[in-house]
Amino acid sequence: MHPRSIKRSGTDGLTITWDDGHVSPLTFHLLRDECPCAECKGETVLLHTYKPQTRVQLPGHYELKSLQQVGSYAVQITWGDGHATGLYSWEYLRKLGESDGKK
C-alpha cells in the first residue's frame, strides 16, 4: 500500500489517495496529536519505558511547515513550532485515515 497522491486540503488538512483507491482525509490537528515520535508517544529501550513529557503548545503547534518523503515508506512533517522528529509511515497514515483517529 502506497499513496498515489498527498495533497493539502484547505488550510487544515491533507488528503491521501492510496493506490487501491481509498481516500484518507487527515486534519493537521489529528496528525500533530498522533505524532508517532518517541518524544510524543514515548518508547521502550532495553526494557525501560520512557513516557512522553507534557508539552506546552507553542505557536504553530498545528501549522504544517513542510512535508518530506523519507525513502519509500514514510513522510516527515515539520510543524510550525519546530517539531520534526515524527516519521509517519504509510501504514500508520492509512491506519489514521481508516480510524479517523479513534482508538
C-alpha positions in Angstrom: 0.0 0.0 0.0 1.4 3.3 -1.1 -0.1 6.8 -1.6 -0.9 7.7 -5.2 -1.1 11.4 -4.1 -0.8 13.5 -1.0 -2.5 16.9 -1.3 -3.2 19.8 1.0 -6.9 20.1 1.6 -7.9 23.6 2.6 -5.9 25.3 5.4 -6.1 22.5 8.0 -5.5 19.1 6.4 -4.1 16.6 3.9 -5.9 14.2 1.6 -4.1 11.0 0.8 -5.3 8.9 -2.2 -4.0 5.4 -2.0 -3.0 3.0 -4.8 -6.1 0.9 -4.1 -8.4 4.0 -4.5 -9.1 4.6 -0.7 -9.1 8.3 0.2 -7.9 9.4 3.7 -8.7 12.9 4.7 -6.4 13.8 7.7 -6.6 17.1 9.7 -3.4 18.7 10.9 -4.8 18.5 14.4 -5.1 14.7 14.2 -1.6 14.3 12.6 0.0 16.5 15.2 -1.8 14.9 18.2 -0.9 11.4 16.8 2.8 12.2 16.1 4.5 8.8 16.3 7.9 10.0 17.6 9.3 8.9 21.0 9.1 12.4 22.4 5.3 12.5 21.8 4.4 8.8 22.2 7.2 7.5 24.5 9.3 4.5 23.8 10.8 1.3 25.4 14.5 0.8 25.3 16.2 -2.2 26.9 13.0 -3.0 28.9 12.9 0.6 30.3 9.8 2.6 29.3 10.1 6.3 28.8 6.8 8.2 29.0 6.4 11.4 27.0 6.7 14.7 28.8 3.7 17.0 29.0 4.4 19.6 26.3 3.4 23.2 26.2 1.8 24.1 22.9 3.8 26.7 21.3 2.5 29.0 18.5 2.4 27.0 15.2 1.7 23.7 17.0 -0.8 22.6 14.4 0.7 24.6 11.4 2.3 22.4 8.7 5.5 24.0 7.5 6.8 21.2 5.3 6.2 17.6 4.3 9.1 15.5 3.0 9.1 11.9 1.8 11.5 9.6 3.6 12.6 6.7 1.5 9.7 4.7 0.0 7.9 4.2 3.3 7.1 7.4 5.2 6.9 11.2 5.3 8.4 13.5 7.9 6.3 16.6 8.9 7.9 19.8 10.1 5.4 21.7 12.3 5.3 25.5 12.8 6.6 25.1 16.4 9.8 23.5 15.0 8.9 19.9 15.9 10.0 17.5 13.1 11.0 14.1 14.6 8.0 12.1 13.7 8.2 9.7 10.8 4.6 8.9 9.6 4.9 5.5 7.8 2.4 4.7 5.0 0.9 2.0 7.3 0.5 4.5 10.1 -1.1 7.1 7.9 -3.5 4.6 6.4 -4.5 3.4 9.9 -5.2 7.0 11.0 -7.2 7.6 7.8 -9.3 4.4 8.4 -9.9 5.0 12.1 -10.3 8.8 11.9 -8.1 8.9 15.0 -10.4 6.7 17.1 -8.7 4.2 19.2 
